Amino acid sequence: MKNNTYKLLAISCLAIMFGISISCNDDLVERNMQYPQLNPTNPDANAGTWSTLLLTAPDEFPLPAPTATTSSAYKAEINEIKSYQANITDEQQRIVDYWSAGGVLRWNEIMQTLVARHNRPPYQNEDGTYPAPSAANPFANPQFPFSNPPFAARAYAYVSAAQYDAMVATWHYKALYHRDAPFVVDNTLSVLVPKSPLPSYPSEDGVLAGVTVEILKLLFPTEIAYIQQKADEEKLYRIISGANVRSDVDAGVTLGRAIAAKFITKASTDGAGAAIGNQTLWTQLETNAIANGETPWRSLDIPARPPMLPLFGNVKSFLMTPANVVASRPGPPPSTNSQQFLNELNEVKSYSNDASREHMKIVSFWADGVGTYTPPGHWNAIANEAFVYQYFSEVRWARNMALLNISMMDAAICCWDTKYHYFNPRPCQVDPSIKTLTGVPNFPAYVSGHSTFSGAAATFLSHVIPSRAQEFEAMANEASMSRLYGAIHYRSDCEAGLQLGKTVGNYAVQRALIDGAE
Amino acid sequence: MKKLYLLFLLTAGQTFYAQTEIDGIMMEKKQLCTGITYEYSSWDKYWEGTFYRENLNMGTVSTQKTAINANYGVTDKLNVIFSLPYVTTKASAGTMIGQKGMQDASLTVKYMPYEKSFKNSSLSFYTIGSYSFPTSNYVADYLPLSIGLHSKVAMLRLMGDYQFGDLFTTVSGAYAKRSNITIDRNTYYSDQMHYTNEVNLPDAITFNARLGYRTNRLIAEAVVDTWTTQKGGFDITSNNMPFPSNTMNMTKVGFSAKYYFPQLPGLSVVAAYNHVTNGRNVGQSNAISGGLLYIFDFNKTHIKTATDEK
């Protein structure tokens, strides 16, 4: 009897334990899948008059007039929509649900994916040297690109800037041709997304697909198949949802591609291709620092790795001129021979020794290191989550993302200019007993990249959403301090970086005040 | 270090169960076996996916684990086992700081529904359910130096044990259901972007086979153990850091021994060694361990020996 009781007890214990665990739902709830469909409070109908970044005028690239909505060809296009809607599959519904949150938003997330996937430093050769990725031969080992923070900042900026100019052109042609949306032409048509009051030719999603594919092919040439698949989804979504007919979308793709070509020309001559430098330059940087009586930076990677993109400070930007970059450069960090340097080094060491769980959390939250979307990607994610609930139009989304990302590209340029101008060592180079809470980046310390990116991003985001300014500033401060808590930066790096970021971010704010959108 | 080696007992390297639950030995009713165990494991080569490599920026990664263990006989056929380890990790090269802390407590119910003796042999079957859970707020997303994965794990194991004279074999297999974990980042890339701080860990299947010599004084055995994560995992990409939801597979071989001191009734010493022979996204670790165990008998009778316990 008693034995049976125990037996029952044992079996029930086992059954309960297993039952609990099996019933746990492992599905992840992801924030970006909860976003509402794009339904702008203001359609920004006059955005065709906003200032473009690179285009000389919104109609620099011509777009032919559409066929009349009374034509039989147009009716056939309406029937195509009805046919899709009558036989919609689960996969097609998923595509509609995904893309209807907004094209600028989804392409930005796709960018974050590509950056994260390619953000890995090359593995060393047998002889301890490192191979460099080659844009001319992108599939060779290591694949092109290594999307480290400067590369990523520039990539986000080019995609966003090209999207913005393309959206301004789109709004211009919408107003010019005034072709009604399919659901206006045929009021029996059901529409799976909120109805836009704007004309539908060309399709903004068609233009976004066209322009983005071309720029991404340049930046991530090994990913063409993946990128094209996303573009095909976006185009299909517009037709299935009844927001556009096929000719709206096709015209958009053509316009987008033409605009992309202009940005690609700029990208091929902006100096980024030469940013890696060469052995002569790397040696020169070290020699200069020694000549100035300072301890020069050296790589802490084993085997030692060449410094990351030492000439990135020379890359030509959209907003800041080379003279602006030099004028914004902070004064020197504390000399490696000074008492202040020693004090700051000791402060770093105290954070390393402390390594509290709370600091560990902050360090990890902002680390955005190898294999991630980088700090600029992190601020893109922050911006996306903020903008979704501002209910912007696509053109305003594009404009805000463009200025945000241009300011972070400027931040990368200014920060890298400063880093290689001073070429100062990381704390654990000077004191190897300092252990770090995250990986030590392979470039000089002063100023902190995280701080510069965050200062710039928070400054611009605060301008876009003033009611959240305090919150953005607090995030930037935390991101900046995370590098000191992580024992990879001195306080001077963080403070001067944050200040530099604010200076840089202000260029975007000044531009925002005069581009016609406010 | 040598001194420490003398004190050992075996807890498996990167696994979540105390070794005592996967042997064919039961505590008798109202007996409590308690002990302290220590393990040192280290590796300097690992598998990045299928690529076997070293990482000069980590050097040798070592883990020390000290655990308290208890195994109580509720009845002769039903044991409840508890284990709680303290873990420290360290890398010999590079700058990354090591981690330390209380790791995952495990609670196990071991039930022997079948036992039959023959002329010169005996056969028994077991059902073993265990549940482990993190006991501190340690960092999971800091591999390879995090002390654990911070997941709650429920494991159901079926085991058979056959003894013939002084020789025996024990074979078992288990399914480990692992809960999602929460990391300090709110967005991460695995093999795709995830906009959440939750990470879905793949479940795992493990097999264990033991063969050896077992008398009332000494157990000496060879052990083979495999751990294979199920769907949902992914490989470490080239020159990247590991991630908690990586595929992590390994095969370990090793030896272990347990000796009961005739002059000190109730006291036993255990020692073990194991080596990872093959793996994926794990270090090729060598682990050596040992410990002291003591059996309290609340029956107020004599201390039973190994064979009595069966």
Contacts between the chains, C-beta under 8 A, distances in Angstrom:
chain1	res1	chain2	res2	distance
A	3	B	75	7.0
A	3	B	77	7.8
A	6	B	74	6.5
A	6	B	75	4.9
A	6	B	77	7.3
A	6	B	78	5.3
A	7	B	77	7.7
A	7	B	78	7.8
A	7	B	111	7.7
A	7	B	113	7.2
A	9	B	78	7.5
A	10	B	77	7.9
A	10	B	78	5.0
A	10	B	109	6.0
A	10	B	111	4.1
A	10	B	127	7.7
A	11	B	111	7.4
A	11	B	127	7.9
A	13	B	109	4.8
A	13	B	129	6.5
A	14	B	109	6.1
A	14	B	111	7.0
A	14	B	127	6.0
A	14	B	129	3.8
A	14	B	156	6.8
A	17	B	109	7.6
A	17	B	129	4.8
A	17	B	130	7.8
A	17	B	131	5.3
A	17	B	154	5.4
A	17	B	156	7.7
A	18	B	129	6.4
A	18	B	154	6.1
A	18	B	156	5.1
A	18	B	177	7.5
A	20	B	154	6.7
A	21	B	131	7.7
A	21	B	152	7.7
A	21	B	153	8.0
A	21	B	154	3.3
A	21	B	177	4.0
A	21	B	179	7.3
A	22	B	177	6.3
A	24	B	177	7.5
A	24	B	179	5.7
A	24	B	180	7.7
A	26	B	179	7.9
A	26	B	180	5.8
A	26	B	200	5.0
A	27	B	200	7.8
A	28	B	180	7.2
A	28	B	194	6.4
A	28	B	196	5.2
A	28	B	198	5.2
A	28	B	199	7.9
A	28	B	200	5.7
A	29	B	196	6.4
A	29	B	198	7.5
A	30	B	194	6.1
A	30	B	195	4.6
A	30	B	196	4.8
A	31	B	186	7.9
A	31	B	195	4.5
A	31	B	196	6.4
A	32	B	195	4.3
A	33	B	195	7.7
A	109	B	193	6.6
A	112	B	193	5.8
A	113	B	189	7.1
A	113	B	192	6.7
A	113	B	193	4.9
A	116	B	189	3.7
A	116	B	193	6.5
A	117	B	189	6.9
A	117	B	237	7.9
A	120	B	237	6.3
A	120	B	238	6.1
A	120	B	239	5.1
A	120	B	240	5.4
A	121	B	239	5.7
A	122	B	239	6.9
A	123	B	238	5.8
A	123	B	239	4.7
A	142	B	238	7.6
A	300	B	94	7.9
A	300	B	95	6.4
A	301	B	57	6.3
A	302	B	56	3.9
A	302	B	57	5.3
A	302	B	93	6.6
A	302	B	94	7.1
A	303	B	56	6.9
A	352	B	97	6.8
A	355	B	97	5.9
A	357	B	137	5.8
A	357	B	139	7.5
A	360	B	139	5.6
A	360	B	142	7.9
A	360	B	184	7.3
A	361	B	139	8.0
A	361	B	184	4.5
A	364	B	139	7.0
A	364	B	141	6.2
A	364	B	142	7.3
A	364	B	183	7.4
A	364	B	184	3.9
A	364	B	185	6.0
A	365	B	184	5.3
A	365	B	185	5.7
A	365	B	186	7.2
A	367	B	185	7.7
A	370	B	239	7.5
A	370	B	240	5.9
A	370	B	241	6.4
A	371	B	189	6.2
A	371	B	237	6.8
A	371	B	240	4.5
A	371	B	241	6.6
A	372	B	188	7.2
A	372	B	189	6.1
A	373	B	187	7.4
A	373	B	189	6.9
A	373	B	193	7.4
A	378	B	187	7.4
A	381	B	187	5.6
A	381	B	195	7.2
A	428	B	95	4.9
A	434	B	95	7.4
A	435	B	95	6.0
A	435	B	96	6.9
A	435	B	97	3.8
A	435	B	98	7.6
A	436	B	95	4.5
A	436	B	96	6.2
A	436	B	97	6.3
A	437	B	97	5.7
A	438	B	96	8.0
A	439	B	95	7.9
A	439	B	96	7.2
A	439	B	241	7.9
A	440	B	95	5.3
A	487	B	97	7.8
